[in-house]
């Protein structure tokens, strides 16, 4: 498939926003149970603001994928049957609830009320994860996407980047939580790597269900396509094939494995050890380290999502293979 960068940015930005919100609410639940020190309200306020900004940027990016943006409101009309329509409902609900969750902390609402809003936002985030991933997982003719691993990867990668960003927020506003959040981000990043490797291994073993013989009804083994039927490009050749060389795909695959998983894991582990060594004092340089970790991880996730689209082999390319 041909990657659409508007969708790449939509899914990666919103995933990080959802993961960040989940981290904030998890910290508040632990603080309510006296398992961790209660952080300052600025931690929740800044984190919620960052989550809303990331989600809003993702929503803005999605408009560049529309042929007629002025008709975007019609996308919700098919919510009974379309995962895309459900996503269009879940994303604004998530943004609104996250905004009010941040406001509840900024205005010093009772902790129970703020936590209730946070839990509602978590439900909206979970619904958004399901809707976004099912847009692709429900397409059975694209074997690379039609797998439970699609949803698992969307959730784990979003949570990994969100917890990395939450660790950065903790370094700025709640230093006592850096170690815990860095450890969680490391676990999620490692889990994301394992699930992505599993999907890569699965997809490498797939075989097309259609062949030239089944498409044409000719049973001979000696069939060779010499033309795609026309000389100029068309919608089918532009939208359903990425046009990249195998070498470019291989470079992108190893690049995103390093940038999205390996390098952030190392940097987060350094941040965790740094927080343990300076538990009683200031941690100079930690914020910069975590900024670098998040930026590298996000760049890697953009490459991962780009590869996610290029990896899918549309059955129509069996006929239009000459377009390559």
Rosetta blueprint (number, residue, H / E / L):
1 X L
2 X L
3 X L
4 X L
5 X H
6 X H
7 X H
8 X H
9 X H
10 X H
11 X H
12 X H
13 X H
14 X H
15 X H
16 X H
17 X H
18 X H
19 X H
20 X H
21 X H
22 X H
23 X H
24 X H
25 X H
26 X H
27 X H
28 X H
29 X H
30 X H
31 X H
32 X H
33 X L
34 X L
35 X L
36 X L
37 X L
38 X L
39 X L
40 X L
41 X H
42 X H
43 X H
44 X H
45 X H
46 X H
47 X H
48 X H
49 X H
50 X H
51 X H
52 X H
53 X H
54 X H
55 X H
56 X H
57 X H
58 X H
59 X H
60 X H
61 X H
62 X H
63 X H
64 X L
65 X L
66 X L
67 X L
68 X L
69 X H
70 X H
71 X H
72 X H
73 X H
74 X H
75 X H
76 X H
77 X H
78 X H
79 X L
80 X L
81 X L
82 X L
83 X H
84 X H
85 X H
86 X H
87 X H
88 X H
89 X H
90 X H
91 X H
92 X H
93 X H
94 X H
95 X H
96 X H
97 X H
98 X H
99 X H
100 X H
101 X H
102 X H
103 X H
104 X H
105 X H
106 X H
107 X L
108 X L
109 X L
110 X L
111 X H
112 X H
113 X H
114 X H
115 X H
116 X H
117 X H
118 X H
119 X H
120 X H
121 X H
122 X H
123 X H
124 X H
125 X H
126 X H
127 X H
128 X H
129 X H
130 X H
131 X H
132 X H
133 X H
134 X H
135 X H
136 X H
137 X H
138 X L
139 X L
140 X L
141 X L
142 X L
143 X L
144 X L
145 X L
146 X L
147 X L
148 X H
149 X H
150 X H
151 X H
152 X H
153 X H
154 X H
155 X H
156 X H
157 X H
158 X H
159 X H
160 X H
161 X H
162 X H
163 X H
164 X H
165 X H
166 X H
167 X H
168 X H
169 X H
170 X H
171 X H
172 X H
173 X H
174 X L
175 X H
176 X H
177 X H
178 X H
179 X H
180 X H
181 X H
182 X H
183 X H
184 X H
185 X H
186 X H
187 X H
188 X H
189 X H
190 X H
191 X H
192 X H
193 X H
194 X H
195 X H
196 X H
197 X H
198 X H
199 X H
200 X H
201 X H
202 X H
203 X H
204 X H
205 X L
206 X L
207 X L
208 X L
209 X L
210 X L
211 X L
212 X H
213 X H
214 X H
215 X H
216 X H
217 X L
218 X L
219 X L
220 X L
221 X L
222 X L
223 X L
224 X L
225 X L
226 X L
227 X L
228 X L
229 X L
230 X L
231 X L
232 X L
233 X L
234 X L
235 X H
236 X H
237 X H
238 X H
239 X H
240 X L
241 X L
242 X L
243 X L
244 X L
245 X L
246 X H
247 X H
248 X H
249 X H
250 X H
251 X H
252 X H
253 X H
254 X H
255 X H
256 X H
257 X H
258 X H
259 X H
260 X H
261 X H
262 X H
263 X H
264 X H
265 X H
266 X H
267 X H
268 X H
269 X H
270 X H
271 X H
272 X H
273 X H
274 X H
275 X H
276 X H
277 X H
278 X L
279 X L
280 X L
281 X L
282 X L
283 X L
284 X L
285 X L
286 X H
287 X H
288 X H
289 X H
290 X H
291 X H
292 X H
293 X H
294 X H
295 X H
296 X H
297 X H
298 X H
299 X H
300 X H
301 X H
302 X H
303 X H
304 X H
305 X H
306 X H
307 X H
308 X H
309 X H
310 X H
311 X H
312 X L
313 X L
314 X L
315 X H
316 X H
317 X H
318 X H
319 X L
320 X H
321 X H
322 X H
323 X H
324 X L
